[in-house]
């Protein structure tokens, strides 16, 4: 049977990671500590052996020929505790044993390496095994008299005590390390639970916020730490969502209102035509009026669709767009639109500039500005188009000598369904979406659309697009 575990929580993962890292650190420290203790014990043992060997050489014990007990008593009196657990062996210059200075279980031997080093007046430390379970640390030191090798002294000591100390140290580590890691894991779990409790509270508060209650916010603790910054980020997101929902509701209401007006007019015309028998001319007029309302509905639907697409960004792939022919094309359309209005449409400065974007969308944005300028410019006025390059940006300008826009209304005109002169806009077939569509297209291309105007002195619309 295969057991399947669900995803681990953050607090569990933090605890496991913390415990694993701590276990690794303690393991490395323990290995280093064990190695340092082993080296230190060996150094102390070598120093003790060297002390005893040096005492033997300095006091010329080797030249004495009393029995072992007398010599041992002399050394015990001379060296004190240093003599315990040690045993000695003397060799002549040829490496032949001269006698045993202290009882031991097995005779020590002089290795070829130690004998060669002794001939060169070099001390030799060795670890030898007398049997599989017994090892001895051995020092072989030469004794020179008159510049010549006279004797060789060996001092040895069993390693059982040192190895017993190392074993006890290792056993202590084996017990204490898991115990310490277990305590650290428990403490880490408590710390993680305490640290992440505000996250659970924020998650609970966020789950309580619905689309109908986006004005609620997550409380800040006032600590200024990462959790407070997370709460601020979530509150900012909620504020943007609230504004987007409010804008969507307002847009839906405005769209419903705009659709209701032509539908009401269409319904009224049909009802009047059906109340009584009428001449064919009356029916023709009623159908013509209904057709106008249907055309207005079609334009409104197309504008709404275009605005939605522009807000989401261009759907078609962007490519190089030469703005000079685009401007001249819109100019030709503007000349045709201005026929019969006595409004002059002209082109001023034109600098060849290329940008990346959707040519049809950019044409629609510029054409909306030109149409708007022609609508609100009285007879005898003029509309001027220009194209320049400025600091890495392409600048398209539409300037008119129309009625102008009050300062307080210069941002409102880019809102959806906003008409500063509603009656005139309806007469010209406007839907109140032209400038909103133009700005959405420009913003989708990474540019800006701004207006400068004074009431009664005309307006200047400027599009800036990155090259």
HELIX and SHEET records of a PDB file:
HELIX    1   1 UNK A   10  UNK A   58  1                                  49    
HELIX    2   2 UNK A   61  UNK A   63  5                                   3    
HELIX    3   3 UNK A   68  UNK A   79  1                                  12    
HELIX    4   4 UNK A   80  UNK A   83  5                                   4    
HELIX    5   5 UNK A  112  UNK A  119  1                                   8    
HELIX    6   6 UNK A  160  UNK A  208  1                                  49    
HELIX    7   7 UNK A  226  UNK A  274  1                                  49    
HELIX    8   8 UNK A  280  UNK A  312  1                                  33    
HELIX    9   9 UNK A  323  UNK A  337  1                                  15    
HELIX   10  10 UNK A  359  UNK A  375  1                                  17    
HELIX   11  11 UNK A  407  UNK A  409  5                                   3    
HELIX   12  12 UNK A  412  UNK A  414  5                                   3    
HELIX   13  13 UNK A  422  UNK A  427  1                                   6    
HELIX   14  14 UNK A  434  UNK A  444  1                                  11    
SHEET    1   A 5 UNK A  97  UNK A 100  0                                        
SHEET    2   A 5 UNK A  86  UNK A  92 -1                                        
SHEET    3   A 5 UNK A 148  UNK A 158 -1                                        
SHEET    4   A 5 UNK A 134  UNK A 145 -1                                        
SHEET    5   A 5 UNK A 124  UNK A 131 -1                                        
SHEET    1   B 2 UNK A 319  UNK A 322  0                                        
SHEET    2   B 2 UNK A 354  UNK A 357 -1                                        
SHEET    1   C 5 UNK A 344  UNK A 350  0                                        
SHEET    2   C 5 UNK A 382  UNK A 390  1                                        
SHEET    3   C 5 UNK A 393  UNK A 400 -1                                        
SHEET    4   C 5 UNK A 459  UNK A 466 -1                                        
SHEET    5   C 5 UNK A 448  UNK A 453 -1                                        
END                                                                             
